[in-house]
Amino acid sequence: MHGSSPAAWTAVLLCLLGITIAGVALIPNPHWVWFTVGCVVTLASGVVGRVMSSAGLGADTPEHSQQSQH
């Protein structure tokens, strides 16, 4: 099933954490260091998800799932 993997969950949670950090850093006065940290965490979540998926913690692709069923 698409996205039901440790890699996907980790990437999504890191992305949400980064967005939360960046959003809170803008309230009530912008704190640009924390905003930048939040943006870096958000962007790094995609890299972490891709690395975890490459390490075998991702969901199988549809092509692999169909081949294993036959």
N, C-alpha and C positions, 0 to 999 in steps of 0.2 A: 504494500500500500504506500502510495506516494507521501513522503514526509514523515512517516511514522518510524523514526529512527533516532538513536542518540545524537547523531550529527545534526539532524534537523532541529531537535528540541534544544540542543545547546546553542545553535546559531540564533534561534528565535529568542531565547531567554537573554542572550548577550545583547542582541539588538534592542530588545525592550529595556534592558538595563541602561544601555547607552543613551537611548532616546529620553529616558526618565532623568538621567543625570544632566543631559544637555537642557532639557526643558526646565528643570528645577533651577539650574544655574542662571536662567533668564528672569527669575522672579525674585524680588520686585525690581532689583537693579541688576543689569547684566554683569556676571562674573565670567569673563572671557576665558580664563584658564580652565575652569570646570566645564564650560561649554565645549571647549576644545577636547578635553578628556572624554566627554560624552560622545562627541563626534568620532573620535578615534576608536572608542569601544564599539560604536555602531558599525563602523567600516571594518573593523577587525573581526566582527562576528561572521561575516561572509567568508573570510579567509579561514577562520577556525572551522566552520562548517565544512568547507571544501577539503581541508586537511583531514578532518575526522572521517569524512566520506571516503577519501582515498585510502585511509588506513583500515577500511573495512567496516566502519560503523555506520554507513549510510544505507538507505533503502536500495533494494535491487532495482535495476532498470527494467522496464516492461519487456525489452528484448530478452534479457536473461531469464525473467520469470516464465515467459512463453516457451523458451527452449528447454527449461528444466521440467516443464509439465509434459512434454512430448516424449 
